């Protein structure tokens, strides 16, 4: 596993956990975020080819923020 894979898995897990904590299905999140169900599924599965603009739409819908720090990726709690 590459270091970037760990960050993607962390992001995917955080998104899935937040979706579930808000009581949303993948379909509901996709509709609210304006993305496809397939995209949400791939995002939560840590598929490495997801589009960042759509990732940001999903994060915004869930009330999450992505913070970029020099050399590290952090996810706001």
PyMOL Python script that loads the backbone (N, CA, C, O; Angstrom):
from pymol import cmd

cmd.read_pdbstr("""\
ATOM      1  N   UNK A   1       0.844  -1.181   0.000  1.00  0.00           N
ATOM      2  CA  UNK A   1       0.000   0.000   0.000  1.00  0.00           C
ATOM      3  C   UNK A   1       0.891   1.247   0.000  1.00  0.00           C
ATOM      4  O   UNK A   1       1.814   1.361   0.807  1.00  0.00           O
ATOM      5  N   UNK A   2       0.605   2.173  -0.908  1.00  0.00           N
ATOM      6  CA  UNK A   2       1.367   3.413  -1.011  1.00  0.00           C
ATOM      7  C   UNK A   2       0.856   4.422   0.016  1.00  0.00           C
ATOM      8  O   UNK A   2      -0.300   4.335   0.430  1.00  0.00           O
ATOM      9  N   UNK A   3       1.703   5.393   0.444  1.00  0.00           N
ATOM     10  CA  UNK A   3       1.259   6.403   1.411  1.00  0.00           C
ATOM     11  C   UNK A   3      -0.004   7.147   0.979  1.00  0.00           C
ATOM     12  O   UNK A   3      -0.859   7.432   1.818  1.00  0.00           O
ATOM     13  N   UNK A   4      -0.141   7.467  -0.307  1.00  0.00           N
ATOM     14  CA  UNK A   4      -1.337   8.160  -0.786  1.00  0.00           C
ATOM     15  C   UNK A   4      -2.587   7.309  -0.632  1.00  0.00           C
ATOM     16  O   UNK A   4      -3.679   7.840  -0.433  1.00  0.00           O
ATOM     17  N   UNK A   5      -2.436   5.992  -0.722  1.00  0.00           N
ATOM     18  CA  UNK A   5      -3.571   5.091  -0.558  1.00  0.00           C
ATOM     19  C   UNK A   5      -4.146   5.200   0.851  1.00  0.00           C
ATOM     20  O   UNK A   5      -5.363   5.145   1.028  1.00  0.00           O
ATOM     21  N   UNK A   6      -3.292   5.353   1.842  1.00  0.00           N
ATOM     22  CA  UNK A   6      -3.747   5.475   3.227  1.00  0.00           C
ATOM     23  C   UNK A   6      -4.606   6.722   3.382  1.00  0.00           C
ATOM     24  O   UNK A   6      -5.650   6.666   4.032  1.00  0.00           O
ATOM     25  N   UNK A   7      -4.197   7.834   2.808  1.00  0.00           N
ATOM     26  CA  UNK A   7      -4.972   9.063   2.887  1.00  0.00           C
ATOM     27  C   UNK A   7      -6.317   8.923   2.202  1.00  0.00           C
ATOM     28  O   UNK A   7      -7.323   9.414   2.714  1.00  0.00           O
ATOM     29  N   UNK A   8      -6.354   8.263   1.058  1.00  0.00           N
ATOM     30  CA  UNK A   8      -7.604   8.057   0.338  1.00  0.00           C
ATOM     31  C   UNK A   8      -8.541   7.160   1.144  1.00  0.00           C
ATOM     32  O   UNK A   8      -9.748   7.399   1.189  1.00  0.00           O
ATOM     33  N   UNK A   9      -7.994   6.144   1.772  1.00  0.00           N
ATOM     34  CA  UNK A   9      -8.807   5.264   2.611  1.00  0.00           C
ATOM     35  C   UNK A   9      -9.355   6.036   3.802  1.00  0.00           C
ATOM     36  O   UNK A   9     -10.517   5.857   4.169  1.00  0.00           O
ATOM     37  N   UNK A  10      -8.544   6.890   4.408  1.00  0.00           N
ATOM     38  CA  UNK A  10      -9.002   7.713   5.528  1.00  0.00           C
ATOM     39  C   UNK A  10     -10.129   8.630   5.091  1.00  0.00           C
ATOM     40  O   UNK A  10     -11.140   8.744   5.784  1.00  0.00           O
ATOM     41  N   UNK A  11      -9.967   9.281   3.954  1.00  0.00           N
ATOM     42  CA  UNK A  11     -10.998  10.178   3.432  1.00  0.00           C
ATOM     43  C   UNK A  11     -12.276   9.404   3.138  1.00  0.00           C
ATOM     44  O   UNK A  11     -13.364   9.840   3.515  1.00  0.00           O
ATOM     45  N   UNK A  12     -12.160   8.286   2.483  1.00  0.00           N
ATOM     46  CA  UNK A  12     -13.323   7.473   2.130  1.00  0.00           C
ATOM     47  C   UNK A  12     -14.070   6.995   3.367  1.00  0.00           C
ATOM     48  O   UNK A  12     -15.300   7.025   3.415  1.00  0.00           O
ATOM     49  N   UNK A  13     -13.321   6.559   4.353  1.00  0.00           N
ATOM     50  CA  UNK A  13     -13.930   6.097   5.606  1.00  0.00           C
ATOM     51  C   UNK A  13     -14.653   7.228   6.314  1.00  0.00           C
ATOM     52  O   UNK A  13     -15.756   7.039   6.826  1.00  0.00           O
ATOM     53  N   UNK A  14     -14.037   8.405   6.346  1.00  0.00           N
ATOM     54  CA  UNK A  14     -14.654   9.568   7.010  1.00  0.00           C
ATOM     55  C   UNK A  14     -15.951   9.967   6.306  1.00  0.00           C
ATOM     56  O   UNK A  14     -16.943  10.287   6.961  1.00  0.00           O
ATOM     57  N   UNK A  15     -15.944   9.947   4.989  1.00  0.00           N
ATOM     58  CA  UNK A  15     -17.147  10.284   4.225  1.00  0.00           C
ATOM     59  C   UNK A  15     -18.254   9.269   4.508  1.00  0.00           C
ATOM     60  O   UNK A  15     -19.393   9.652   4.772  1.00  0.00           O
ATOM     61  N   UNK A  16     -17.926   7.986   4.455  1.00  0.00           N
ATOM     62  CA  UNK A  16     -18.935   6.951   4.717  1.00  0.00           C
ATOM     63  C   UNK A  16     -19.489   7.073   6.137  1.00  0.00           C
ATOM     64  O   UNK A  16     -20.699   6.991   6.343  1.00  0.00           O
ATOM     65  N   UNK A  17     -18.604   7.268   7.110  1.00  0.00           N
ATOM     66  CA  UNK A  17     -19.043   7.388   8.507  1.00  0.00           C
ATOM     67  C   UNK A  17     -19.950   8.599   8.706  1.00  0.00           C
ATOM     68  O   UNK A  17     -20.953   8.513   9.414  1.00  0.00           O
ATOM     69  N   UNK A  18     -19.603   9.728   8.084  1.00  0.00           N
ATOM     70  CA  UNK A  18     -20.420  10.938   8.222  1.00  0.00           C
ATOM     71  C   UNK A  18     -21.767  10.759   7.532  1.00  0.00           C
ATOM     72  O   UNK A  18     -22.796  11.185   8.057  1.00  0.00           O
ATOM     73  N   UNK A  19     -21.767  10.139   6.375  1.00  0.00           N
ATOM     74  CA  UNK A  19     -23.035   9.882   5.671  1.00  0.00           C
ATOM     75  C   UNK A  19     -23.964   9.057   6.553  1.00  0.00           C
ATOM     76  O   UNK A  19     -25.143   9.375   6.708  1.00  0.00           O
ATOM     77  N   UNK A  20     -23.417   8.001   7.120  1.00  0.00           N
ATOM     78  CA  UNK A  20     -24.221   7.127   7.979  1.00  0.00           C
ATOM     79  C   UNK A  20     -24.681   7.849   9.237  1.00  0.00           C
ATOM     80  O   UNK A  20     -25.815   7.659   9.679  1.00  0.00           O
ATOM     81  N   UNK A  21     -23.816   8.675   9.820  1.00  0.00           N
ATOM     82  CA  UNK A  21     -24.195   9.396  11.046  1.00  0.00           C
ATOM     83  C   UNK A  21     -25.318  10.394  10.774  1.00  0.00           C
ATOM     84  O   UNK A  21     -26.083  10.733  11.676  1.00  0.00           O
ATOM     85  N   UNK A  22     -25.415  10.861   9.534  1.00  0.00           N
ATOM     86  CA  UNK A  22     -26.498  11.771   9.152  1.00  0.00           C
ATOM     87  C   UNK A  22     -27.729  11.014   8.668  1.00  0.00           C
ATOM     88  O   UNK A  22     -28.721  11.623   8.269  1.00  0.00           O
ATOM     89  N   UNK A  23     -27.663   9.692   8.703  1.00  0.00           N
ATOM     90  CA  UNK A  23     -28.803   8.869   8.322  1.00  0.00           C
ATOM     91  C   UNK A  23     -29.122   8.882   6.842  1.00  0.00           C
ATOM     92  O   UNK A  23     -30.267   8.674   6.441  1.00  0.00           O
ATOM     93  N   UNK A  24     -28.106   9.127   6.030  1.00  0.00           N
ATOM     94  CA  UNK A  24     -28.301   9.193   4.576  1.00  0.00           C
ATOM     95  C   UNK A  24     -27.882   7.888   3.918  1.00  0.00           C
ATOM     96  O   UNK A  24     -26.889   7.273   4.307  1.00  0.00           O
ATOM     97  N   UNK A  25     -28.645   7.474   2.920  1.00  0.00           N
ATOM     98  CA  UNK A  25     -28.214   6.363   2.074  1.00  0.00           C
ATOM     99  C   UNK A  25     -27.246   6.923   1.037  1.00  0.00           C
ATOM    100  O   UNK A  25     -27.139   8.138   0.870  1.00  0.00           O
ATOM    101  N   UNK A  26     -26.549   6.042   0.349  1.00  0.00           N
ATOM    102  CA  UNK A  26     -25.669   6.502  -0.725  1.00  0.00           C
ATOM    103  C   UNK A  26     -26.477   7.217  -1.798  1.00  0.00           C
ATOM    104  O   UNK A  26     -26.019   8.216  -2.353  1.00  0.00           O
ATOM    105  N   UNK A  27     -27.662   6.723  -2.094  1.00  0.00           N
ATOM    106  CA  UNK A  27     -28.523   7.346  -3.103  1.00  0.00           C
ATOM    107  C   UNK A  27     -28.931   8.752  -2.676  1.00  0.00           C
ATOM    108  O   UNK A  27     -28.902   9.677  -3.488  1.00  0.00           O
ATOM    109  N   UNK A  28     -29.307   8.919  -1.417  1.00  0.00           N
ATOM    110  CA  UNK A  28     -29.710  10.241  -0.919  1.00  0.00           C
ATOM    111  C   UNK A  28     -28.545  11.224  -0.980  1.00  0.00           C
ATOM    112  O   UNK A  28     -28.716  12.371  -1.395  1.00  0.00           O
ATOM    113  N   UNK A  29     -27.357  10.773  -0.566  1.00  0.00           N
ATOM    114  CA  UNK A  29     -26.183  11.647  -0.626  1.00  0.00           C
ATOM    115  C   UNK A  29     -25.879  12.031  -2.067  1.00  0.00           C
ATOM    116  O   UNK A  29     -25.586  13.193  -2.352  1.00  0.00           O
ATOM    117  N   UNK A  30     -25.945  11.085  -2.958  1.00  0.00           N
ATOM    118  CA  UNK A  30     -25.678  11.370  -4.374  1.00  0.00           C
ATOM    119  C   UNK A  30     -26.644  12.432  -4.898  1.00  0.00           C
ATOM    120  O   UNK A  30     -26.231  13.368  -5.583  1.00  0.00           O
ATOM    121  N   UNK A  31     -27.923  12.284  -4.578  1.00  0.00           N
ATOM    122  CA  UNK A  31     -28.924  13.254  -5.025  1.00  0.00           C
ATOM    123  C   UNK A  31     -28.645  14.639  -4.441  1.00  0.00           C
ATOM    124  O   UNK A  31     -28.691  15.636  -5.162  1.00  0.00           O
ATOM    125  N   UNK A  32     -28.360  14.705  -3.150  1.00  0.00           N
ATOM    126  CA  UNK A  32     -28.106  15.990  -2.498  1.00  0.00           C
ATOM    127  C   UNK A  32     -26.843  16.670  -3.025  1.00  0.00           C
ATOM    128  O   UNK A  32     -26.803  17.892  -3.169  1.00  0.00           O
ATOM    129  N   UNK A  33     -25.811  15.870  -3.312  1.00  0.00           N
ATOM    130  CA  UNK A  33     -24.528  16.409  -3.772  1.00  0.00           C
ATOM    131  C   UNK A  33     -24.493  16.650  -5.279  1.00  0.00           C
ATOM    132  O   UNK A  33     -23.566  17.284  -5.783  1.00  0.00           O
ATOM    133  N   UNK A  34     -25.487  16.153  -5.996  1.00  0.00           N
ATOM    134  CA  UNK A  34     -25.502  16.326  -7.446  1.00  0.00           C
ATOM    135  C   UNK A  34     -24.484  15.466  -8.166  1.00  0.00           C
ATOM    136  O   UNK A  34     -23.938  15.858  -9.197  1.00  0.00           O
ATOM    137  N   UNK A  35     -24.234  14.280  -7.608  1.00  0.00           N
ATOM    138  CA  UNK A  35     -23.317  13.330  -8.238  1.00  0.00           C
ATOM    139  C   UNK A  35     -24.065  12.012  -8.409  1.00  0.00           C
ATOM    140  O   UNK A  35     -25.176  11.857  -7.903  1.00  0.00           O
ATOM    141  N   UNK A  36     -23.472  11.082  -9.107  1.00  0.00           N
ATOM    142  CA  UNK A  36     -24.136   9.796  -9.345  1.00  0.00           C
ATOM    143  C   UNK A  36     -23.947   8.862  -8.143  1.00  0.00           C
ATOM    144  O   UNK A  36     -23.010   9.003  -7.357  1.00  0.00           O
ATOM    145  N   UNK A  37     -24.869   7.912  -8.034  1.00  0.00           N
ATOM    146  CA  UNK A  37     -24.747   6.872  -7.011  1.00  0.00           C
ATOM    147  C   UNK A  37     -23.443   6.105  -7.209  1.00  0.00           C
ATOM    148  O   UNK A  37     -22.767   5.766  -6.238  1.00  0.00           O
ATOM    149  N   UNK A  38     -23.093   5.832  -8.451  1.00  0.00           N
ATOM    150  CA  UNK A  38     -21.851   5.132  -8.758  1.00  0.00           C
ATOM    151  C   UNK A  38     -20.643   5.899  -8.217  1.00  0.00           C
ATOM    152  O   UNK A  38     -19.703   5.300  -7.694  1.00  0.00           O
ATOM    153  N   UNK A  39     -20.674   7.226  -8.345  1.00  0.00           N
ATOM    154  CA  UNK A  39     -19.560   8.028  -7.844  1.00  0.00           C
ATOM    155  C   UNK A  39     -19.428   7.891  -6.325  1.00  0.00           C
ATOM    156  O   UNK A  39     -18.327   7.680  -5.816  1.00  0.00           O
ATOM    157  N   UNK A  40     -20.547   8.011  -5.601  1.00  0.00           N
ATOM    158  CA  UNK A  40     -20.506   7.885  -4.138  1.00  0.00           C
ATOM    159  C   UNK A  40     -19.976   6.513  -3.750  1.00  0.00           C
ATOM    160  O   UNK A  40     -19.160   6.397  -2.835  1.00  0.00           O
ATOM    161  N   UNK A  41     -20.431   5.485  -4.433  1.00  0.00           N
ATOM    162  CA  UNK A  41     -19.965   4.131  -4.156  1.00  0.00           C
ATOM    163  C   UNK A  41     -18.461   4.012  -4.372  1.00  0.00           C
ATOM    164  O   UNK A  41     -17.755   3.441  -3.540  1.00  0.00           O
ATOM    165  N   UNK A  42     -17.970   4.548  -5.484  1.00  0.00           N
ATOM    166  CA  UNK A  42     -16.532   4.492  -5.766  1.00  0.00           C
ATOM    167  C   UNK A  42     -15.740   5.308  -4.751  1.00  0.00           C
ATOM    168  O   UNK A  42     -14.660   4.899  -4.326  1.00  0.00           O
ATOM    169  N   UNK A  43     -16.274   6.452  -4.367  1.00  0.00           N
ATOM    170  CA  UNK A  43     -15.601   7.299  -3.381  1.00  0.00           C
ATOM    171  C   UNK A  43     -15.483   6.587  -2.051  1.00  0.00           C
ATOM    172  O   UNK A  43     -14.416   6.589  -1.437  1.00  0.00           O
ATOM    173  N   UNK A  44     -16.559   5.981  -1.602  1.00  0.00           N
ATOM    174  CA  UNK A  44     -16.531   5.258  -0.322  1.00  0.00           C
ATOM    175  C   UNK A  44     -15.703   3.984  -0.394  1.00  0.00           C
ATOM    176  O   UNK A  44     -15.318   3.437   0.639  1.00  0.00           O
ATOM    177  N   UNK A  45     -15.428   3.509  -1.597  1.00  0.00           N
ATOM    178  CA  UNK A  45     -14.577   2.330  -1.785  1.00  0.00           C
ATOM    179  C   UNK A  45     -13.115   2.708  -2.013  1.00  0.00           C
ATOM    180  O   UNK A  45     -12.276   1.847  -2.277  1.00  0.00           O
ATOM    181  N   UNK A  46     -12.819   3.997  -1.909  1.00  0.00           N
ATOM    182  CA  UNK A  46     -11.447   4.526  -2.051  1.00  0.00           C
ATOM    183  C   UNK A  46     -10.872   4.300  -3.446  1.00  0.00           C
ATOM    184  O   UNK A  46      -9.673   4.070  -3.601  1.00  0.00           O
ATOM    185  N   UNK A  47     -11.736   4.368  -4.459  1.00  0.00           N
ATOM    186  CA  UNK A  47     -11.235   4.267  -5.830  1.00  0.00           C
ATOM    187  C   UNK A  47     -10.384   5.499  -6.130  1.00  0.00           C
ATOM    188  O   UNK A  47     -10.823   6.630  -5.920  1.00  0.00           O
ATOM    189  N   UNK A  48      -9.193   5.279  -6.612  1.00  0.00           N
ATOM    190  CA  UNK A  48      -8.219   6.369  -6.743  1.00  0.00           C
ATOM    191  C   UNK A  48      -8.442   7.276  -7.948  1.00  0.00           C
ATOM    192  O   UNK A  48      -7.705   8.247  -8.122  1.00  0.00           O
ATOM    193  N   UNK A  49      -9.427   6.991  -8.775  1.00  0.00           N
ATOM    194  CA  UNK A  49      -9.627   7.819  -9.961  1.00  0.00           C
ATOM    195  C   UNK A  49     -10.820   8.765  -9.840  1.00  0.00           C
ATOM    196  O   UNK A  49     -11.278   9.308 -10.845  1.00  0.00           O
ATOM    197  N   UNK A  50     -11.328   8.968  -8.626  1.00  0.00           N
ATOM    198  CA  UNK A  50     -12.464   9.876  -8.460  1.00  0.00           C
ATOM    199  C   UNK A  50     -12.042  11.312  -8.739  1.00  0.00           C
ATOM    200  O   UNK A  50     -10.891  11.683  -8.506  1.00  0.00           O
ATOM    201  N   UNK A  51     -12.975  12.121  -9.240  1.00  0.00           N
ATOM    202  CA  UNK A  51     -12.696  13.518  -9.586  1.00  0.00           C
ATOM    203  C   UNK A  51     -12.768  14.395  -8.348  1.00  0.00           C
ATOM    204  O   UNK A  51     -13.729  14.318  -7.582  1.00  0.00           O
ATOM    205  N   UNK A  52     -11.759  15.222  -8.150  1.00  0.00           N
ATOM    206  CA  UNK A  52     -11.677  16.056  -6.951  1.00  0.00           C
ATOM    207  C   UNK A  52     -12.834  17.052  -6.862  1.00  0.00           C
ATOM    208  O   UNK A  52     -13.294  17.350  -5.760  1.00  0.00           O
ATOM    209  N   UNK A  53     -13.312  17.571  -7.988  1.00  0.00           N
ATOM    210  CA  UNK A  53     -14.429  18.516  -7.924  1.00  0.00           C
ATOM    211  C   UNK A  53     -15.676  17.845  -7.360  1.00  0.00           C
ATOM    212  O   UNK A  53     -16.430  18.460  -6.605  1.00  0.00           O
ATOM    213  N   UNK A  54     -15.888  16.601  -7.722  1.00  0.00           N
ATOM    214  CA  UNK A  54     -17.035  15.875  -7.192  1.00  0.00           C
ATOM    215  C   UNK A  54     -16.818  15.474  -5.738  1.00  0.00           C
ATOM    216  O   UNK A  54     -17.764  15.460  -4.950  1.00  0.00           O
ATOM    217  N   UNK A  55     -15.580  15.149  -5.381  1.00  0.00           N
ATOM    218  CA  UNK A  55     -15.263  14.854  -3.981  1.00  0.00           C
ATOM    219  C   UNK A  55     -15.600  16.071  -3.124  1.00  0.00           C
ATOM    220  O   UNK A  55     -16.193  15.936  -2.053  1.00  0.00           O
ATOM    221  N   UNK A  56     -15.224  17.251  -3.594  1.00  0.00           N
ATOM    222  CA  UNK A  56     -15.493  18.478  -2.849  1.00  0.00           C
ATOM    223  C   UNK A  56     -16.994  18.737  -2.733  1.00  0.00           C
ATOM    224  O   UNK A  56     -17.447  19.250  -1.710  1.00  0.00           O
ATOM    225  N   UNK A  57     -17.776  18.393  -3.763  1.00  0.00           N
ATOM    226  CA  UNK A  57     -19.226  18.531  -3.693  1.00  0.00           C
ATOM    227  C   UNK A  57     -19.795  17.648  -2.586  1.00  0.00           C
ATOM    228  O   UNK A  57     -20.651  18.081  -1.814  1.00  0.00           O
ATOM    229  N   UNK A  58     -19.314  16.410  -2.513  1.00  0.00           N
ATOM    230  CA  UNK A  58     -19.785  15.473  -1.491  1.00  0.00           C
ATOM    231  C   UNK A  58     -19.396  15.973  -0.100  1.00  0.00           C
ATOM    232  O   UNK A  58     -20.216  15.967   0.818  1.00  0.00           O
ATOM    233  N   UNK A  59     -18.149  16.403   0.052  1.00  0.00           N
ATOM    234  CA  UNK A  59     -17.698  16.918   1.343  1.00  0.00           C
ATOM    235  C   UNK A  59     -18.551  18.104   1.785  1.00  0.00           C
ATOM    236  O   UNK A  59     -18.974  18.172   2.940  1.00  0.00           O
ATOM    237  N   UNK A  60     -18.800  19.022   0.883  1.00  0.00           N
ATOM    238  CA  UNK A  60     -19.605  20.198   1.186  1.00  0.00           C
ATOM    239  C   UNK A  60     -21.018  19.800   1.603  1.00  0.00           C
ATOM    240  O   UNK A  60     -21.566  20.360   2.552  1.00  0.00           O
ATOM    241  N   UNK A  61     -21.596  18.855   0.914  1.00  0.00           N
ATOM    242  CA  UNK A  61     -22.945  18.380   1.235  1.00  0.00           C
ATOM    243  C   UNK A  61     -23.008  17.813   2.645  1.00  0.00           C
ATOM    244  O   UNK A  61     -24.002  17.991   3.349  1.00  0.00           O
ATOM    245  N   UNK A  62     -21.945  17.129   3.056  1.00  0.00           N
ATOM    246  CA  UNK A  62     -21.895  16.529   4.388  1.00  0.00           C
ATOM    247  C   UNK A  62     -21.427  17.507   5.460  1.00  0.00           C
ATOM    248  O   UNK A  62     -21.400  17.165   6.642  1.00  0.00           O
ATOM    249  N   UNK A  63     -21.059  18.721   5.055  1.00  0.00           N
ATOM    250  CA  UNK A  63     -20.569  19.698   6.023  1.00  0.00           C
ATOM    251  C   UNK A  63     -19.136  19.440   6.456  1.00  0.00           C
ATOM    252  O   UNK A  63     -18.724  19.856   7.538  1.00  0.00           O
ATOM    253  N   UNK A  64     -18.378  18.753   5.611  1.00  0.00           N
ATOM    254  CA  UNK A  64     -16.970  18.458   5.896  1.00  0.00           C
ATOM    255  C   UNK A  64     -16.082  19.385   5.086  1.00  0.00           C
ATOM    256  O   UNK A  64     -16.494  19.914   4.054  1.00  0.00           O
ATOM    257  N   UNK A  65     -14.866  19.575   5.560  1.00  0.00           N
ATOM    258  CA  UNK A  65     -13.881  20.395   4.857  1.00  0.00           C
ATOM    259  C   UNK A  65     -12.613  19.588   4.668  1.00  0.00           C
ATOM    260  O   UNK A  65     -12.228  18.799   5.531  1.00  0.00           O
ATOM    261  N   UNK A  66     -11.978  19.791   3.545  1.00  0.00           N
ATOM    262  CA  UNK A  66     -10.691  19.168   3.262  1.00  0.00           C
ATOM    263  C   UNK A  66      -9.623  20.218   3.465  1.00  0.00           C
ATOM    264  O   UNK A  66      -9.675  21.287   2.857  1.00  0.00           O
ATOM    265  N   UNK A  67      -8.658  19.925   4.314  1.00  0.00           N
ATOM    266  CA  UNK A  67      -7.557  20.858   4.575  1.00  0.00           C
ATOM    267  C   UNK A  67      -6.271  20.267   4.005  1.00  0.00           C
ATOM    268  O   UNK A  67      -5.935  19.110   4.257  1.00  0.00           O
ATOM    269  N   UNK A  68      -5.579  21.068   3.248  1.00  0.00           N
ATOM    270  CA  UNK A  68      -4.309  20.637   2.670  1.00  0.00           C
ATOM    271  C   UNK A  68      -3.188  21.333   3.423  1.00  0.00           C
ATOM    272  O   UNK A  68      -3.170  22.558   3.541  1.00  0.00           O
ATOM    273  N   UNK A  69      -2.266  20.548   3.923  1.00  0.00           N
ATOM    274  CA  UNK A  69      -1.095  21.077   4.599  1.00  0.00           C
ATOM    275  C   UNK A  69       0.139  20.592   3.853  1.00  0.00           C
ATOM    276  O   UNK A  69       0.128  19.513   3.261  1.00  0.00           O
ATOM    277  N   UNK A  70       1.168  21.363   3.879  1.00  0.00           N
ATOM    278  CA  UNK A  70       2.393  20.987   3.196  1.00  0.00           C
ATOM    279  C   UNK A  70       2.819  19.592   3.640  1.00  0.00           C
ATOM    280  O   UNK A  70       3.155  19.370   4.803  1.00  0.00           O
ATOM    281  N   UNK A  71       2.798  18.671   2.704  1.00  0.00           N
ATOM    282  CA  UNK A  71       3.249  17.314   2.977  1.00  0.00           C
ATOM    283  C   UNK A  71       2.239  16.394   3.647  1.00  0.00           C
ATOM    284  O   UNK A  71       2.508  15.205   3.815  1.00  0.00           O
ATOM    285  N   UNK A  72       1.077  16.926   4.033  1.00  0.00           N
ATOM    286  CA  UNK A  72       0.086  16.088   4.716  1.00  0.00           C
ATOM    287  C   UNK A  72      -1.301  16.454   4.270  1.00  0.00           C
ATOM    288  O   UNK A  72      -1.546  17.568   3.806  1.00  0.00           O
ATOM    289  N   UNK A  73      -2.219  15.502   4.413  1.00  0.00           N
ATOM    290  CA  UNK A  73      -3.626  15.769   4.150  1.00  0.00           C
ATOM    291  C   UNK A  73      -4.361  15.578   5.457  1.00  0.00           C
ATOM    292  O   UNK A  73      -4.180  14.564   6.132  1.00  0.00           O
ATOM    293  N   UNK A  74      -5.190  16.544   5.821  1.00  0.00           N
ATOM    294  CA  UNK A  74      -5.973  16.413   7.025  1.00  0.00           C
ATOM    295  C   UNK A  74      -7.447  16.519   6.713  1.00  0.00           C
ATOM    296  O   UNK A  74      -7.852  17.179   5.756  1.00  0.00           O
ATOM    297  N   UNK A  75      -8.239  15.865   7.528  1.00  0.00           N
ATOM    298  CA  UNK A  75      -9.679  15.905   7.365  1.00  0.00           C
ATOM    299  C   UNK A  75     -10.254  16.473   8.645  1.00  0.00           C
ATOM    300  O   UNK A  75     -10.013  15.940   9.729  1.00  0.00           O
ATOM    301  N   UNK A  76     -11.014  17.554   8.529  1.00  0.00           N
ATOM    302  CA  UNK A  76     -11.620  18.168   9.693  1.00  0.00           C
ATOM    303  C   UNK A  76     -12.610  17.228  10.342  1.00  0.00           C
ATOM    304  O   UNK A  76     -13.325  16.496   9.659  1.00  0.00           O
ATOM    305  N   UNK A  77     -12.649  17.249  11.623  1.00  0.00           N
ATOM    306  CA  UNK A  77     -13.603  16.407  12.368  1.00  0.00           C
ATOM    307  C   UNK A  77     -14.862  17.165  12.635  1.00  0.00           C
ATOM    308  O   UNK A  77     -15.786  16.631  13.249  1.00  0.00           O
TER     309      UNK A  77
END
""", "prot")
cmd.dss("prot")
cmd.show_as("cartoon", "prot")
cmd.util.cbc("prot")
cmd.orient("prot")
